[in-house]
Every structure is written in structure tokens, then in C-alpha cells.
Amino acid sequence: MAEYGDIRTGRHCVFVLHAHLVFVTKFRHRVFTGAHLERMEEIMRGVCGDFETGLREFNGESNHVHLPVNFPPKIALSKLVNSLKGVSSRRMRQEFPELARHYYRANKLWSGSYFAGSVGGAPLSVLRQYIEQQNLPS
């Protein structure tokens, strides 16, 4: 079960929605250094703030990044992803011109695909058992 601090409320709902996002660089080029990842975290936190989304953690390697996010139900995850990838690609290529040399043809930092997985809460087997044990009204 989620921590009580993770439970958020909206006008007509109470929610705890977490997703694990993974973005991979175009052609899986190994282009990121520690300085790149530090700046990218700042950019990603800013975009998440604009979407009223919490970036719980940020880390990555030379060719991909991991972002566990807490988001409200009014946000379409695909729109959040598009904004995160678009804004970070544009700003990183502006601030670090050396990144652009890896992408002279595509002019894009990120691959067109991404991974999004739901995380947190009870495992599916526990949820299924809970639902099966509900008492039917007589």
C-alpha cells in the first residue's frame, strides 16, 4: 500500500498514480556525462512542475534515463512524455552543442519510443485476491 504522504486529492478524486519512465537516446548513442545528467534532471523537474507532476527520482547512464513520476489523473501520460522529451531535447542541444554532432541527420536527442510502467501499490495477485474475497450483497 502506498504511503499516506503519496495520496493526493483532486476536486472529485483521491489518487496515487506512479509510473516509471525510461527514455533512450537516438541510435542508443552513449552521449551523456555526469554534467549532462545533472542539467537534464533540472530540466525534467521543471517540466514535471508545469504538469503538477512529481519527479520522485532521476538517474541514468550514458544512453538512457529513468524517471519515476507521481502524476494526477487529469494528465495524459503520453502528453507528459512528449513534453519531457521535447523540452529536454531542445534545451540540452542548445546548452551542450557537442550533443548535436551525434544527431546531425535526425536533429533529435531521444529515440521515438519510450518505456512506461505502472509502479507502486499492491501486486496484481494481491489485488485479485482482495476482489475475489468481497462479500456479495444478499
Secondary structure, DSSP 8 states (H G I E B T S, - for coil): ---GGG-EE-SS-EE--EEEEEEEEGGG-----HHHHHHHHHHHHHHHHHTT-EE---EE-SSEEEEEEE--TTS-HHHHHHHHHHHHHHHHHHH-GGGGGGGTTT--SEEEEEEEEEESSS-HHHHHHHHHT-----
